[in-house]
Amino acid sequence: MPNKFDILVIDDEQVIIDSILKVASIDNYSVDYVTFGKLGLEKIIKGKYKLIICDVMLPDINGFQILEYLEKNALNIPIIITTGYSTIDNAIKALTHGAIDYLSKPFTFEELESCISRGMKFSEIIKNLKKCSNSDSQLMHHFTPCPANYLRFGFSTWVNPEKEGLYKCGILDLYLKTIGQIEKVSMPPVGSSILQGQEFMQITDEFGYLHKVFAPISGKIILCNEKIDININLIEKDPYFDGWLALILPDSLLNDKKNLVSCSSDRY
Amino acid sequence: MIFKRLSTKLILLVSFTAVIIIGVFAFISLTSQRDVLIEEVQRHANQLSETVKKSTHDEMLVNRREHIISIIEKIAEEPNIKEIKIFNKAGEVIYSSDKNSVGVKLSQTSENCIVCHSNTKPVTTLKINDKTRIFRLHPDSTRVIGVINPIYNEWSCYTAECHAHSEDQSILGLLDITVDLRNVDYQLAKSELLIVILALVSIISLGLIIAFFINRWVDKPVKKIVEATNKLAVGNLNYRISSTSKDELGVLSNSFDRMTKNLSEMKMQLFQSDKMASLGQLAAGVAHEINNPLTGVLTYSSYLLKRAKGNPELESDLNVIVRETKRSREIVKQLLDFARQSVPKRIKTDVNVVIDRALNIVLNEIKIKNAKVELLYDKELPEIVVDPNQIQQVFINLIVNALDSLREQNGIIKIKTEVVSLSPKGIVQIKKAVCPNSHNLMDEEHKIEGLPSIKVKAKYKQNEGYIHLDPIYGLHRHHYGIPLIKDKPFELSCPTCDISLMVNDSHCPECGSSYFKLTIPEKGELIGCSKFGGTWQKWEYIDEKGKSDYLQIKIEDNGEGISNETLERIFDPFFSTKGQKGTGLGLSVVWGIVDNHNGRINVESKVGIGTTFKIKFPVVIN
């Protein structure tokens, strides 16, 4: 029994559901919702949702268990994790277990809107991918996969060891394809410390959406790519080489590496 | 109870020893004194006996009995002489100072006669000791000494007119004198008494002295320690003994104080982490509960704001709601962040293994350079808690640098690992320093040997300027921004609020100039000589910890070396001598990683001879 809903919200707080309903309806998305995790899972299995927005703390099971279920059963439905208990650990946990995004409560209308737009776009890309065969050329048609020797953090950023223990980082093309054309990038200054899973930079796109990007590793920013200051389109043109963002001196690589995935094992 | 006390036991033991020593001494001394006295009396009695014999000799020859009696009686008048008797050959008393005994006849077994007549054949000659005997006349009378003096037959005797003795007699009779020993005995008793009194006095005074000092040196400090342990047992961790003594108990007290201090610090930490844990739980609960309603407020207000575009009045009002809700969000977020401060996670690592791995990675480069690598590993190296990947990078960078500096021939790289014990001076870095008003004194911009320096305002006479103090405790590579004259003290103050950092009435123990004081947050205070060129510094908090162990890795090459000008800048980012080949970041990465691990790195180099990098990581137990 296929349904007509675009988005499934799993949250036990009515006000959150109402908020999401409000935002989604503006952009003409239909929203279904449940307040229990197990019910949510049933709906996921039965229905064909384009996007799931799931809270971590639910009355019965928690959001991570739902995430795990999706991961195990390779249900390629993009899921956004939201939580009122937003810690970096939770963010890392969500992003490394297949969530395409992590939205901490409370969020603004705009934050939710940009998040949903990214999610819907992501869903569309997956749908198109499924339609096509798995050949690389087809894949390239939708987005450029990250080089196999790179490491990625969730679906947003990549890192690659450079000379002398430094790591270069940048944005995955898959992420870039879910947002509009980049208008502005705001990076933390050189010398500042970042933590893995932290929302370390923001991208403003042509539609005025503000997109948050998660840091792939913890460390100190040694250098920012000056070329993108001159030509911002470089990020989209060459996301894995000339469009890199920053050079990072990691400070707990051992731990961070556990949360990084080799790009060679990508499913998409 | 009193017998269980240490002091009582000690006093008893010492007194017992004293009694034995004094007793033995007294016995020996009394015995010898008695012998001397008795010998003297014996000699005296013998002399007397000879005197009597000789003074009556002539009278005997003419047989004038009255005269003889008179002489004997006269001599016997001497107070100590008890009796003078003359026996004839048959044992009959013929003369005596005591008239009653005249005519008494003694048997051969009587004590006067037994000396000679104990054998069947009587002895005719006697030694001096045999002539005398000491005895009591009655069991309860005083002791007397008796001297017998045989009167031998002489030519004048048997040729005398009285013809009382014939020529063939050898012994004519016996002179027996008894002398009272009352005086001697009295003397001896007096000596005995004196020695006993002396012994008693010395034992008592010895006991008292020992008691006094044991009380002072042992009892009181022990009592204090016992009191302190009791206080500790009931949970008072702030109690201190504060002993000034330097003896073993003083050391014990001080180490006790240190222990309680550490305990209280540990307790504080435990308490703190407990507090943090419960705070974290609270924060998590609060965050979840508050964030949900806040989400409603924020989304709806930001939605309204979007709709209110074109209505400036409404827009500004809604802006307030959105702004303040965002502020609440930040507060909750900070609360959460505060409750779960994340620290980089590190693991126990064997540095030797990491070096081996690093060498493996650069194996090709080593072969290309044809370099020889000498490894001098300490096999007993303790494991340290580090990020092995990062540490490996440090070694790779340093080894690659060393390889680059090597010449074509005979290139050698020596890598040595060891544990060194170093005093904090010259090692410990001051990472935070504040003025009395808590203004930060650290200057991240101005670095000394790569480390942020301590910036203070200095005044000397009319000159004012800034001095950047060396952040390494005990080193003095200060950078002076004002002209100063050697050996002249300067006045230091906070560059932010100008409060003086000088300590009133202070005198540097080395030169007497006043000293300055920097507050090191959570780590006490550092004081130092204010004289230009003065080298005295004291940081009690660190000094108290004494020497600490460091794991040192020495990477030495015999390459081209680095000039002094270059040496100053090698850790600066983007500084490179390799031109296009390097990024200029290698050594600053090394520096960053070592610093991240609370380690220290320093470099020594001589152009044409080689370069040595030394890295030290603190060895932390547990």
Interface residues (C-beta under 8 A of the other chain):
Chain A: E13 V15 I16 D18 S19 K22 V23 I26 M57 T83 G84 Y85 S86 T87 I88 D89 S104 K105 P106 F107 T108 F109 E110 L112 K163 E164 G165 L166 L195 S218 K220 I222 L247 L249 P250 D251 S252 L253 L254 N255 K257
Chain B: A284 A287 H288 E289 I290 N291 N292 P293 L294 T295 G296 V297 L298 T299 Y300 S302 Y303 L305 K306 V322 T325 K326 S328 R329 K333 L336 D337 R340 S342 P344 K345 R346 I347 D387 P388 N389 Q390 Q393 V394 I396 N397 P573 T583 L585 G586 V589 G592 I593 N596
